[in-house]
Amino acid sequence: MGEVANDPVHLGRELPADEVGQMLTLLERRDEVQRQLVTVVLAGGDLTEVVARLRDLIGGAVLATTSDGRVLAEVGDGGVLAGLHESSAFHASGRLRAETLPPGVHAVDGVPGSLAVVPVTGGSIDHGRLVHLDPGRALSLEDLAVLERAADAVAICLTQRLAVTAVESKYRGDFLRDVLGGRAGEGDDVVGHARTLGWELARPTVVVVAALETENAPPMSRGYQGPLELERFSAAWSTVVAARDPAAPVVGFAAEVVALLPVPGPGAERPVVEGTVRGVRGDSGGGRRTFAAGVSRVVADPADLPAAYEQARKALQAGRRLHGPSAVAHFDDLGVFRLLSLIDDDAELDRFVAETLKGLAPAAGEEAAALRHTLQVLLDTNLNVAEAARALHFHYNTLRYRISKIERVVGPFTSDATLRLDLALALRIVTLREL
């Protein structure tokens, strides 16, 4: 072999001159793409400008998405982008199916050319995906390598955006927290300051409180896995709400996201909430987490927002308890829970529970809890002993024995309708306390 000390070596062999030339050309192209994109970032360019510059350099269409496929920026021919969005690479909700498009070059049915996908990462954080579609040719591994280098610049841009967003979100969050706590000042001052933040509060609004779900977690912090997950959840709400109304406030708090959704007319609050929740959930793909939401009554005066916030929180808590981990509960649908939640005298409620349930009150222990559950099922089935026995998986005679045991403690509830009403209310108060 000749002297190769200064020559590129690949897999232990000397590369031919043409391969060396190709490698140098690829390295130069990668470096030039990265240099130009970093220049855009350092000049203060946002993500859309970075994606536009990349598209100028490599052609086709370029998209940047979140890790679950939400499009953050896209630049390219309108027809090409429309065809991609209508293909199997996208869900009908507008989300790139990131979970079915791993890093690499892909052929997509009905889409000419090919699609290259690379992750956008910064440290250990998965920021999203960078996608290049060239309808005129099949992309190669060399194109993928260039896209990977471009992803570094996109990661810098997204990291900067996260830092700026964190500062802005804290300021906005502090203000909205004061508004919802009744500490922000008089009505006109609150409305005026909100407008300096791009928010409009002087209109009919519902407050929505949403929280991620995990089993066996405290009610108001279920699913909270740290700042990054909540930031993504908050960003999802912000993206969906902003697309419908940029002046609607959305803020992530410690373990929940609060959105103030405008209501265009009487009876329109449910379609507004349902459409927004559907947009945030998408098709539940891409690693999205289940969440629950509580919805307040419509309020027209910003001074009523603190009460609406409490209504939404109570609806969230009760909805989880009554309807499961993905419930969307409206305060007006809570029935007796709504009335009980309006009673501020907790001591009086506790006395009512103790006097009505007597030896079945929560302080009486585990056996009392089991009998309370039996009583609740009996009331829910209108004292149909056969149906209640099936629901409880008891023998008919076993349930009869338990009924007599309960009546010795609380009284003849099977024959006294007024007592049954009192017991039902007491059990609802116990449930409300457990929320």
GIHUJO-V37772 format. One record per residue. N is the residue number from 0. PSI is psi as a letter, one per 30 degrees, with the letter a starting at -180 (999 if undefined). BURIAL is + if it has 9 or more other C-alpha atoms within 8 Angstrom, else -. D_FIRST is the distance of its C-alpha to the first C-alpha in whole Angstrom. Layout:
BEGIN
N,PSI,BURIAL,D_FIRST  N,PSI,BURIAL,D_FIRST
END
This chain:
BEGIN
0,k,-,0  1,a,-,4  2,k,-,7  3,g,-,8  4,e,-,11  5,g,-,13  6,k,-,12  7,k,-,14  8,k,-,13  9,j,-,15  10,h,-,16  11,g,-,12  12,l,-,10  13,k,+,9  14,k,+,12  15,l,-,13  16,e,-,15  17,e,-,18  18,e,-,18  19,e,+,17  20,e,-,20  21,e,-,22  22,e,-,22  23,e,-,23  24,e,-,26  25,e,+,27  26,e,-,26  27,e,-,28  28,e,+,31  29,e,+,31  30,e,+,32  31,e,-,34  32,e,+,36  33,e,+,37  34,e,-,38  35,e,+,40  36,e,+,42  37,e,+,42  38,e,-,44  39,e,+,46  40,e,+,47  41,f,-,47  42,g,-,50  43,g,-,52  44,k,+,51  45,a,-,52  46,e,+,50  47,e,+,51  48,e,+,50  49,e,+,47  50,e,+,46  51,e,+,48  52,e,+,45  53,e,+,42  54,e,+,44  55,e,-,44  56,e,-,40  57,f,-,39  58,a,-,42  59,b,+,44  60,k,+,46  61,k,+,45  62,k,+,47  63,k,+,47  64,l,+,49  65,l,+,50  66,f,+,49  67,g,+,52  68,g,+,51  69,k,+,54  70,k,+,53  71,e,+,53  72,k,+,52  73,k,+,51  74,k,+,50  75,l,+,50  76,k,-,52  77,e,-,55  78,e,-,55  79,e,+,51  80,e,+,52  81,e,-,55  82,e,+,54  83,e,+,51  84,f,+,54  85,f,+,56  86,l,+,53  87,f,-,52  88,f,+,50  89,k,+,53  90,l,+,56  91,f,-,60  92,f,-,60  93,g,+,57  94,k,+,55  95,k,+,51  96,i,+,51  97,e,+,48  98,f,+,48  99,g,-,47  100,i,+,44  101,l,-,42  102,k,-,39  103,a,+,37  104,k,+,37  105,k,+,40  106,k,-,42  107,k,+,46  108,k,-,49  109,f,-,51  110,k,+,48  111,l,+,46  112,b,+,43  113,l,+,41  114,k,+,42  115,k,+,39  116,k,+,40  117,k,+,39  118,l,+,41  119,j,+,42  120,l,+,42  121,j,+,43  122,b,-,42  123,g,-,44  124,k,-,46  125,j,+,46  126,f,+,47  127,b,+,47  128,k,+,45  129,k,+,43  130,k,+,43  131,k,+,42  132,k,+,43  133,j,+,42  134,f,+,45  135,f,-,43  136,l,-,39  137,k,-,37  138,l,+,36  139,l,-,32  140,f,-,30  141,e,-,29  142,e,+,33  143,e,+,34  144,e,+,31  145,e,+,33  146,e,+,36  147,e,+,35  148,e,+,35  149,e,+,38  150,f,+,40  151,e,+,39  152,e,+,41  153,e,+,44  154,e,+,44  155,e,+,45  156,e,+,47  157,e,+,49  158,e,+,49  159,e,-,51  160,e,-,53  161,e,-,54  162,e,-,54  163,e,-,57  164,e,-,58  165,e,-,59  166,e,-,61  167,e,-,63  168,e,+,63  169,e,-,65  170,e,-,67  171,e,+,68  172,e,+,69  173,e,-,71  174,e,+,73  175,e,+,73  176,e,-,74  177,e,+,77  178,e,+,78  179,f,+,78  180,g,-,80  181,g,+,82  182,g,-,81  183,f,+,80  184,a,-,83  185,l,-,86  186,e,-,85  187,e,-,85  188,e,-,83  189,e,+,80  190,e,+,80  191,e,-,79  192,e,-,77  193,e,+,75  194,e,+,75  195,f,-,73  196,g,-,70  197,g,-,70  198,k,+,73  199,j,+,76  200,f,+,78  201,i,-,82  202,l,+,82  203,k,+,82  204,k,+,79  205,k,+,78  206,k,+,76  207,k,+,74  208,k,+,72  209,k,+,69  210,k,+,67  211,l,+,64  212,k,+,65  213,k,-,64  214,l,-,66  215,h,-,68  216,l,-,68  217,k,-,70  218,e,-,72  219,g,-,71  220,g,+,67  221,k,+,66  222,f,+,63  223,j,+,62  224,g,-,58  225,l,-,58  226,e,-,58  227,e,-,55  228,e,+,56  229,e,+,60  230,e,+,58  231,e,-,57  232,e,+,60  233,e,+,62  234,e,-,59  235,e,+,60  236,e,+,64  237,e,+,63  238,e,-,61  239,e,+,64  240,e,+,67  241,e,+,65  242,f,-,65  243,e,-,68  244,j,-,70  245,f,+,68  246,g,-,71  247,k,+,71  248,k,+,70  249,k,+,68  250,k,+,67  251,k,+,65  252,a,-,67  253,e,-,66  254,g,+,66  255,l,+,67  256,k,+,67  257,k,+,70  258,k,+,71  259,j,+,74  260,k,+,74  261,k,+,77  262,j,+,79  263,f,-,80  264,l,-,84  265,k,-,86  266,g,-,84  267,f,+,81  268,e,+,79  269,e,-,78  270,e,-,76  271,e,+,75  272,e,+,74  273,e,-,72  274,e,-,70  275,e,+,69  276,e,-,68  277,e,-,67  278,e,+,64  279,e,+,63  280,e,+,63  281,b,+,61  282,g,-,60  283,g,+,59  284,a,+,55  285,g,+,52  286,g,-,54  287,k,-,57  288,k,-,59  289,k,+,63  290,l,+,66  291,l,+,69  292,k,+,72  293,k,+,75  294,k,+,77  295,l,+,80  296,l,+,83  297,k,+,83  298,k,+,84  299,f,+,85  300,k,+,86  301,f,+,83  302,f,-,85  303,f,+,85  304,e,+,81  305,e,+,82  306,e,-,84  307,e,+,82  308,e,+,79  309,e,+,80  310,e,+,81  311,e,+,78  312,e,+,77  313,e,+,80  314,e,+,79  315,e,+,75  316,e,+,76  317,e,+,79  318,e,+,77  319,e,+,74  320,e,-,77  321,e,-,79  322,f,-,76  323,a,-,73  324,f,+,69  325,g,+,69  326,k,+,73  327,j,+,74  328,k,+,77  329,k,+,80  330,e,+,82  331,f,-,85  332,g,-,84  333,f,+,84  334,b,-,88  335,f,-,90  336,e,+,87  337,e,+,87  338,e,-,91  339,e,-,90  340,f,+,87  341,f,-,90  342,j,-,92  343,f,-,91  344,i,-,93  345,e,-,91  346,e,-,93  347,e,-,96  348,e,+,93  349,e,-,93  350,e,-,96  351,e,+,97  352,e,+,94  353,e,+,95  354,f,-,99  355,e,+,98  356,f,+,95  357,c,+,97  358,f,+,96  359,g,+,93  360,l,+,92  361,f,-,88  362,f,-,89  363,f,+,90  364,a,-,87  365,e,-,85  366,e,-,88  367,e,+,89  368,e,+,86  369,e,-,86  370,e,+,90  371,e,+,89  372,e,-,86  373,e,+,89  374,e,+,91  375,e,+,89  376,e,+,88  377,e,+,92  378,e,+,92  379,f,-,89  380,g,+,91  381,h,-,94  382,g,+,96  383,j,-,95  384,e,+,94  385,e,-,93  386,e,-,90  387,e,+,89  388,e,+,89  389,e,+,86  390,e,-,84  391,f,-,85  392,h,-,84  393,l,+,88  394,k,-,90  395,e,+,93  396,e,-,95  397,e,-,93  398,e,+,93  399,e,+,97  400,e,-,97  401,e,+,94  402,e,+,97  403,e,-,100  404,e,-,98  405,e,+,97  406,e,+,100  407,f,-,101  408,e,+,99  409,f,+,99  410,l,-,103  411,i,+,103  412,f,+,101  413,f,-,101  414,f,-,104  415,j,-,104  416,e,-,103  417,e,-,103  418,e,+,101  419,e,+,98  420,e,-,98  421,e,+,98  422,e,+,95  423,e,+,93  424,e,+,93  425,e,+,93  426,e,+,90  427,e,+,88  428,e,+,89  429,e,+,87  430,e,-,84  431,e,+,84  432,e,-,84  433,f,-,81  434,999,-,79
END
